Amino acid sequence: MGKSDMGTVGSVRRKNGTGSWREEVARGWYRFRRSVLSLVGLAIVLLVLATALLAPYIAPYPQDAGSVVRFAEAHQPPSLRHPFGTDQVGRDVFSRVLLGTRLSVTMALGVLAMAVGIGVPLGLIAGYWGGWLRTVIMRLTDVFLAIPPEVLALAACVALTPSLRNAMLAVSFVWWPWYTRLVYGEVLSIREEQFVEASRGLGAGPWRIIFRDVLPNCLSPILVKVTLDAGFVILLSAGLSFLGLGAQPPEPAWGTMIADGRVYMPDNWWLATFPGLAIFVTVLGLNLLGDGLRDVFDVELDRWGV
């Protein structure tokens, strides 16, 4: 076996047996589409992503994302002109819910990108090298995991100026340890596999082994966890916005819209109901999709406490 074969040694994990990637994808898609709920989750997520991209073009009143005031049209109930009614200053709630989708998706993508970017490398280093690096990284991870993420996020947001960017940083600050723990556990089970030993025997360096053999075999649980976590991030960001620590008015954040609308309950029920339904549907779709992907990849996240 020559060095040209090193890149293929770890291309298939122990549980996958033999077969091309095309066959694996075909089998995974077959398992995925057998679940109606998984397909419903995929459809919801695709709809949410499309809405986030096209919201400024499909919203009937895109200018209502800003500080538009129409007091003559305030508190109008749902109608053909305003399907979700209008708020306390006459802005179209339907348009603001659509435009708020972009803020929620941006928050979820930003937080998870930073959490994965921090947590995955630390988990790879701790799991592969061990020693004092593992001790330092995992004890630091344990400290963060010992404190409820909501409490840490609130403390970080209070220390910063309330804004969408700072809320994103605050939530990322508390989310990376879960990925460190997950990847650390996966690396422990992969690094002693035969294809890793074969790469070492062929003279591959540690970084090559990590990025060519170990990391690709960690992608499935990472992908599943990212999908499941996106819903929790949206919920947490909505909670921060509800408390005034996330996106600031007049930005159409769902949590802020619920906080403003609750003052006018129950008479003007639509102000808080429709943003709440948007959160519910989005989180439901992400969780259904995540469960479907977990079944496809046969991932057990609970074994590493995540």
C-alpha positions as CSV (number, residue, x, y, z in Angstrom):
1,M,0.0,0.0,0.0
2,G,1.5,3.3,-1.0
3,K,1.0,6.8,0.3
4,S,-1.6,7.5,-2.3
5,D,-3.9,5.1,-0.5
6,M,-3.7,7.0,2.8
7,G,-6.6,9.3,2.0
8,T,-9.0,6.4,1.5
9,V,-8.0,4.4,4.6
10,G,-10.4,6.2,6.8
11,S,-13.1,7.1,4.3
12,V,-15.5,4.5,5.7
13,R,-16.1,4.1,9.4
14,R,-16.2,0.8,11.1
15,K,-20.0,0.7,11.4
16,N,-20.6,1.5,7.7
17,G,-18.9,-1.5,6.3
18,T,-18.1,-1.4,2.6
19,G,-19.9,0.5,-0.2
20,S,-19.6,3.8,-2.0
21,W,-20.7,7.1,-0.7
22,R,-23.4,7.2,-3.4
23,E,-24.8,3.9,-2.0
24,E,-24.7,5.2,1.6
25,V,-26.5,8.4,0.6
26,A,-29.2,6.3,-1.3
27,R,-29.7,4.1,1.8
28,G,-29.8,7.1,4.1
29,W,-32.4,8.8,2.0
30,Y,-34.5,5.7,1.8
31,R,-34.5,5.4,5.6
32,F,-35.2,9.2,5.9
33,R,-38.2,9.3,3.6
34,R,-39.8,6.3,5.3
35,S,-40.6,8.7,8.2
36,V,-43.5,11.1,7.4
37,L,-42.6,13.3,10.3
38,S,-39.0,13.6,9.1
39,L,-40.3,14.7,5.7
40,V,-42.6,17.2,7.4
41,G,-39.7,18.6,9.3
42,L,-37.6,18.9,6.2
43,A,-40.4,20.7,4.4
44,I,-40.8,23.2,7.4
45,V,-37.1,23.9,7.5
46,L,-36.9,24.5,3.8
47,L,-39.9,26.8,4.0
48,V,-38.3,28.7,6.9
49,L,-35.0,29.1,5.0
50,A,-36.8,30.2,1.9
51,T,-38.8,32.7,3.9
52,A,-35.6,34.1,5.5
53,L,-34.0,34.6,2.0
54,L,-37.1,36.0,0.3
55,A,-38.8,37.9,3.2
56,P,-38.0,41.4,1.9
57,Y,-39.6,40.5,-1.5
58,I,-42.7,38.5,-0.3
59,A,-43.6,40.6,2.7
60,P,-46.6,42.9,1.7
61,Y,-45.2,45.7,3.8
62,P,-41.4,45.3,4.0
63,Q,-41.0,48.9,5.3
64,D,-42.7,47.8,8.5
65,A,-39.5,46.2,9.7
66,G,-38.4,49.7,10.6
67,S,-39.9,52.5,12.7
68,V,-43.0,53.0,10.6
69,V,-45.9,54.6,12.4
70,R,-49.6,54.4,11.3
71,F,-51.6,55.2,14.4
72,A,-54.8,55.3,12.3
73,E,-54.4,51.6,11.5
74,A,-53.3,50.4,15.0
75,H,-54.7,47.3,16.6
76,Q,-56.6,46.1,13.5
77,P,-57.7,42.4,13.8
78,P,-56.6,39.8,11.1
79,S,-58.2,40.6,7.7
80,L,-57.5,40.1,4.0
81,R,-55.4,43.2,4.0
82,H,-53.5,42.3,7.2
83,P,-53.6,38.5,7.6
84,F,-52.0,38.7,11.1
85,G,-53.5,42.1,12.0
86,T,-51.6,45.2,13.0
87,D,-49.6,46.2,16.1
88,Q,-49.9,49.1,18.5
89,V,-48.4,51.6,15.9
90,G,-50.2,50.2,12.9
91,R,-47.4,48.0,11.4
92,D,-48.4,44.8,9.6
93,V,-47.7,41.8,11.9
94,F,-47.6,39.4,9.0
95,S,-44.8,41.3,7.4
96,R,-42.9,41.6,10.7
97,V,-43.2,37.9,11.3
98,L,-41.8,37.1,7.9
99,L,-39.0,39.6,8.3
100,G,-38.3,38.3,11.8
101,T,-37.5,34.9,10.2
102,R,-34.3,36.3,8.9
103,L,-33.2,37.5,12.3
104,S,-33.9,34.1,13.9
105,V,-32.1,32.1,11.1
106,T,-29.2,34.5,11.3
107,M,-29.0,34.0,15.0
108,A,-29.1,30.2,14.8
109,L,-26.5,30.0,12.0
110,G,-24.2,32.5,13.7
111,V,-24.3,30.9,17.1
112,L,-23.9,27.4,15.8
113,A,-21.1,28.4,13.4
114,M,-19.1,29.9,16.3
115,A,-20.0,27.0,18.7
116,V,-18.8,24.4,16.2
117,G,-15.8,26.5,15.3
118,I,-14.7,26.6,18.9
119,G,-16.0,23.3,20.3
120,V,-15.0,20.9,17.6
121,P,-11.3,21.7,17.4
122,L,-11.0,21.6,21.2
123,G,-12.7,18.2,21.3
124,L,-10.4,16.9,18.6
125,I,-7.3,18.1,20.4
126,A,-8.5,16.7,23.8
127,G,-9.5,13.4,22.4
128,Y,-6.6,12.7,20.2
129,W,-3.6,14.0,22.2
130,G,-4.9,13.5,25.7
131,G,-2.5,14.4,28.5
132,W,-2.5,17.8,30.1
133,L,-4.3,19.3,27.1
134,R,-7.2,16.9,27.7
135,T,-7.2,17.7,31.4
136,V,-7.3,21.5,30.9
137,I,-9.9,21.4,28.0
138,M,-12.3,19.0,29.6
139,R,-12.2,20.6,33.1
140,L,-12.9,23.9,31.5
141,T,-15.7,22.3,29.6
142,D,-17.1,20.8,32.8
143,V,-17.1,24.2,34.4
144,F,-19.2,25.7,31.6
145,L,-21.6,22.7,31.6
146,A,-22.1,22.9,35.3
147,I,-23.9,26.2,34.9
148,P,-27.3,26.4,33.1
149,P,-26.7,27.9,29.7
150,E,-29.6,30.3,30.2
151,V,-28.0,31.8,33.2
152,L,-24.6,32.2,31.5
153,A,-26.3,33.7,28.4
154,L,-28.2,36.2,30.5
155,A,-25.1,37.2,32.5
156,A,-23.1,37.6,29.2
157,C,-25.9,39.7,27.6
158,V,-26.2,41.9,30.7
159,A,-22.4,42.6,30.6
160,L,-22.7,43.6,26.9
161,T,-24.8,46.3,25.1
162,P,-28.1,44.6,24.1
163,S,-28.1,43.9,20.4
164,L,-28.4,41.0,18.0
165,R,-24.7,40.7,17.5
166,N,-24.0,40.7,21.3
167,A,-26.8,38.2,21.9
168,M,-25.2,35.9,19.3
169,L,-21.8,36.2,21.0
170,A,-23.4,35.6,24.4
171,V,-25.2,32.4,23.3
172,S,-22.1,31.1,21.5
173,F,-20.1,31.7,24.7
174,V,-22.2,29.0,26.4
175,W,-22.9,26.6,23.5
176,W,-19.4,25.4,22.5
177,P,-18.8,23.0,25.5
178,W,-21.5,20.6,24.2
179,Y,-19.6,20.2,20.9
180,T,-16.3,19.7,22.7
181,R,-17.9,16.9,24.8
182,L,-19.5,15.3,21.8
183,V,-16.4,15.3,19.6
184,Y,-14.1,14.3,22.5
185,G,-16.2,11.2,23.1
186,E,-16.3,10.4,19.4
187,V,-12.6,10.8,19.0
188,L,-11.9,8.4,21.9
189,S,-13.8,5.7,20.1
190,I,-12.3,6.4,16.7
191,R,-8.6,6.9,17.4
192,E,-7.9,3.3,18.1
193,E,-9.6,2.0,15.0
194,Q,-7.7,0.0,12.4
195,F,-7.8,2.7,9.7
196,V,-6.2,5.2,12.1
197,E,-3.5,2.7,13.0
198,A,-2.9,2.1,9.3
199,S,-2.5,5.8,8.7
200,R,0.0,6.0,11.6
201,G,1.9,3.0,10.2
202,L,2.1,4.7,6.8
203,G,3.8,7.7,8.4
204,A,0.9,10.2,8.4
205,G,1.3,13.1,10.8
206,P,-1.2,13.8,13.6
207,W,-2.9,16.7,11.9
208,R,-3.4,14.7,8.7
209,I,-4.9,11.8,10.7
210,I,-7.2,14.2,12.6
211,F,-8.5,16.0,9.5
212,R,-8.5,13.1,7.0
213,D,-9.4,10.2,9.2
214,V,-10.9,11.2,12.5
215,L,-12.9,14.4,11.7
216,P,-14.9,13.0,8.7
217,N,-16.1,10.2,10.9
218,C,-17.4,12.7,13.5
219,L,-19.4,14.7,11.0
220,S,-22.6,12.7,11.3
221,P,-23.2,13.3,15.1
222,I,-22.1,16.9,14.6
223,L,-24.7,17.4,11.8
224,V,-27.4,15.8,13.9
225,K,-26.6,17.9,16.9
226,V,-26.5,21.1,14.9
227,T,-29.9,20.5,13.5
228,L,-31.4,19.7,16.9
229,D,-29.6,22.7,18.6
230,A,-30.8,25.2,16.0
231,G,-34.3,25.0,17.6
232,F,-33.0,25.5,21.1
233,V,-30.9,28.5,19.9
234,I,-33.9,30.1,18.4
235,L,-35.9,29.6,21.6
236,L,-33.1,31.0,23.7
237,S,-32.6,34.0,21.4
238,A,-36.4,34.6,21.5
239,G,-36.2,34.6,25.3
240,L,-33.4,37.1,25.4
241,S,-35.3,39.3,23.0
242,F,-38.4,39.0,25.2
243,L,-36.3,40.3,28.1
244,G,-34.9,43.1,26.0
245,L,-31.4,41.6,25.8
246,G,-31.4,40.6,22.1
247,A,-32.4,42.4,19.0
248,Q,-33.6,45.9,19.8
249,P,-36.7,47.7,18.5
250,P,-37.8,48.4,15.8
251,E,-36.1,45.2,14.6
252,P,-38.9,42.5,14.1
253,A,-37.5,39.9,16.5
254,W,-40.1,37.3,17.4
255,G,-39.3,37.5,21.2
256,T,-39.6,41.3,21.1
257,M,-43.0,41.1,19.3
258,I,-44.3,38.7,21.9
259,A,-43.1,41.0,24.7
260,D,-44.8,44.0,23.2
261,G,-48.0,42.0,22.4
262,R,-48.5,40.5,25.8
263,V,-49.4,43.9,27.2
264,Y,-52.5,44.0,25.0
265,M,-53.7,40.5,25.8
266,P,-56.3,39.1,25.6
267,D,-58.2,41.7,23.5
268,N,-55.5,42.0,20.8
269,W,-54.5,38.4,20.9
270,W,-52.9,38.3,17.5
271,L,-49.9,40.5,18.5
272,A,-48.3,37.7,20.6
273,T,-50.0,34.7,19.1
274,F,-48.6,34.8,15.5
275,P,-44.9,35.4,16.5
276,G,-45.3,32.6,19.1
277,L,-46.7,30.3,16.4
278,A,-43.7,31.1,14.2
279,I,-41.3,30.1,16.9
280,F,-43.3,26.9,17.6
281,V,-43.5,25.8,13.9
282,T,-39.8,26.6,13.3
283,V,-38.6,24.7,16.4
284,L,-40.9,21.8,15.6
285,G,-39.6,21.5,12.1
286,L,-36.0,21.6,13.2
287,N,-36.6,18.9,15.9
288,L,-38.4,16.6,13.4
289,L,-35.6,17.0,10.9
290,G,-33.0,16.4,13.6
291,D,-34.8,13.2,14.8
292,G,-34.9,12.0,11.2
293,L,-31.2,12.6,10.6
294,R,-30.4,10.9,13.9
295,D,-32.3,7.8,12.7
296,V,-30.5,7.9,9.3
297,F,-27.0,8.1,10.8
298,D,-27.9,5.9,13.8
299,V,-26.4,8.5,16.1
300,E,-26.7,8.2,19.9
301,L,-26.0,11.6,21.3
302,D,-27.1,10.7,24.8
303,R,-24.1,8.4,25.5
304,W,-21.8,11.5,25.7
305,G,-24.3,13.5,27.8
306,V,-25.3,15.9,25.1
